[in-house]
Amino acid sequence: AIVTEFFGYAVNSILYQRGIYPPESFERKNKYGLGMLVTTDEQLKAYLVNILQQINDWMVQKTLQKLVLVVTAVGSHEVLERWVFDIVQESGVDGDGTAKVEKSDKEIQTEISAIIRQITASVTFLPLLEEACTFDLLVYTNDDAEVPVQWEESDARLIETNEEQVKLRSFSTSVHKV
C-alpha cells in the first residue's frame, strides 16, 4: 500500500510539475512532510484510482515489474518524456510477503520525500513542454499476471531522438524497492 500510495502522489506531482493539467485543477495536501499537489479533476482521479487499485493487486501477487509515465505531444504523438519506476521484490521477504527486517515508517517517508523533491527539482533542467501534452501509464508485469479485459497491450513508447536519462533516488519498504 505504501508503494501504491507513492505512485499516486508521484504521478500527480509529475502531471502538475510538467503542466500536463492546468495548475488550478490541483489542490494542496500534506504528505511525506511536503505540500503535495493532487488533482481535483474527477475523470483523472477515477482513472488513477482504477490504475492504482490494479497496481496494488499486482504488487500483492508479486507480478508488477515497472510503472512508466509517458508524456506525449498531442499533435505529433511524439514521446517527449518517460518516467520509469522499477519495482523489485526485496530479498529479505518471507514466503507470506512480510519483511524479515522491518523498516520504520519514518525511514520510508524520508526516502519517499527525497524522491518527490527530486521530481520537483528535475523540472528546472528538463526542457519546457512547448505544446499541449497528454500522458499514458504503462504497466509492466510478469507474463503470468492476470490483465483486466479493458486494458490493452502497448509498445514501449520510447523516445526517438535526443534521449537523455536522469536517475532518481530509490526507496525501500523492506518488501519492495522502487
N, C-alpha and C positions, 0 to 999 in steps of 0.2 A: 504494500500500500504506500510505503514511503516513496518508492521509485515512481510509481504511477502518479502520485501527487506532484512529485518533482517535474515529471514530463508535462503535466498540465500547466504548471507555472512557467516552465522553460518555453513552451510553445507560445503561451500568452506574451511572455517577455519579448520573444523574437518577433512576433507579429506586431507588437507595439513599437519596439525599437527600430524595426525596418520599415515602418509605415505602411504595412500591408492593409491595415484597417485604420480609419481616422482616429486620432487621439481621443476625441470626445466619446468614442464607443468603448472606453476603458474606464474602470474605477480602481481606486487605490485600496489595497488590503495589506495588512501587516502579516508577513510570513518570513521565516528564516532571519528575523531581526532586520528585515528590509521592508520598504514600502513597495510592494509588488503591484503591478497593473494587470488587471484581469478584465476580459471582455464583458460588456453588458449586452452585446448583440445576441439575441435569443437563438437565432439559427446557428451561429458559430458555437455558442455554449452547448446546444443539443448535439452538434456534430462532435465536439471534443469529448463530451460525456460518453457518447457511444463508442468512440475510438478508445478512450482511456479505460472503459469497462472491459473491452475486449483485450486490451494490452494487459490489464491486471489478470484476467483469466489465463492468458498465455504465460505470464510470469509465474503464476501458481503452478501451472503444468510444466514449467521449465522448458518451454519451447520458443520463447522470444529471444532473438539474437540482436536485433538492431531496430532503432526507430530513426527515420530520416525525414526531416522537414525540408521540402524542396520549394524554393521561391522561383516562380516562373513569370516572365513578361507576358502580359495579357495579349498584346498584339502579335508579337513574333513567336510566342510559345517557347522562347529561348530559356533554358535553365540558367538562372543567374547565381543562385546560391544553393548549397546543400549543407544542412546542419545535421551531422551524423552523431547519434548517441548509441554506442555499442553497449550491449548488456552481457556480462559474463557471470556465470554461476560461480560463486566463490567455492574454493576447495574445502573450507572449514565448515561444511554444512552436513548435518546428519541426513539419513535417508528420508526422514519426515519433513525435510526442508527448513529445520531450525538451525540456527548458527551454533557451532560448538563454542565459539568465543563471542560473547555479546559485546556490541559496541554501544556506547551511550548515545541517547538521542541528541544530546548536546554536541557530541563529536560529529555526528552525521549532519546535523543542522549547520554546523560551522563549515563543513566541506561543501554542502549544497549552496550555502550563502556565497562562498567564494566563486563557484561556477556561475551563479546568477550575476554576480558583479562582473565576471569576465565577459559574459554575454553582453551586458550593458556597455562595458568598456570597448568591446570589439567594434561597436558602431562608429567609433572615432576614426578607425583606419579602414573600414570597409567602404567601397565606393558608394556614392549616393545612388539610390534607385530612381532613375530619372523618368521611368514610365510606369504606368499602372501595373501592379503585380498581383498575382494570386499565389496560393500555396497548396501543396498536397502533402499528406503524411504517408510515407511508405513504411510498411512494417515487414521486417524480415523475420521469418520463423523457421523452425525445423520442418523438414518435409512431412513429418507425421502430424503436424498441428492441424486441428480442425478449423477450417476457414468459413466464416458465415457466408451464406449464399449471396447476399447483396454486395460482398466485397469482390474486387476484381484484381486480376494479375496486372502487373505493370513492369515496364522496363526499369532499368536502374536510374533513369533520368539524370545522366551525368552531365557535367559542364563541358561543353565542346571546345571552347577556346579560352586561353589565358587563365587556366586553373591555378589557384593558389590555395594552400591549406594552412589553417591555423588550428593548432592543437589546443583544446580546452582542458582544464583540470578534470580530474575524475573524483568520484566519491564512492564509498563502500558502505553497505549496511550490515556487513558480515555475511549476508546471504547473497546479495547481488553487488556487482561492481559496474558502475556506469562511467 
